Amino acid sequence: MPQYLNQILVHCVFHKHAKAVNIQAQDQLPLNQFVMQTCHFLHCPCLIANGVADHLHFLLVLATNTSVADVIKEVKRKATLFLKERNPSYYHSFCWQGGYGAFSVSIRHKDSVYQYIYQQQEHHKKVSAKDEFEALLRNAGITKYDEKFYWST
């Protein structure tokens, strides 16, 4: 086949390091927009990015020539720099956890995942980030993981 065709949707989630400061409310929308621009620059169109004070979700279309790990590594790196430049005194030691969640999304579920990410602020009035992430793992069929490593760093 002379061309590369794919439609790989990925729901990505990562959390700030436990010792890092929370993302301030006034920085969340600019951070979301920056993440979307970064994904676009990486040739991975981002359909939505949204999060709360301690974590971030985004839904992207994975490019044919890159890996999820490479995209998330670059998004984390650039998002950290963005926050540190935005408010150096507050975010001077900000960092993300080393891990992440990346979940494949069927085209049939694209709209519901989009809405889920869009409604993060409302969602987290009822559900903790830890409970949410564990539900995402269960829904993806991931049953074996060591939570002490995920939630400690």
PyMOL commands that set and color helices and strands:
alter all, ss='L'
color gray80, all
select helices_A, chain A and resi 25-41+68-86+88-91+107-118+120-123+129-139+147-152
alter helices_A, ss='H'
color red, helices_A
select strands_A, chain A and resi 9-15+46-52+55-61+101-105
alter strands_A, ss='S'
color yellow, strands_A
deselect
rebuild
show_as cartoon
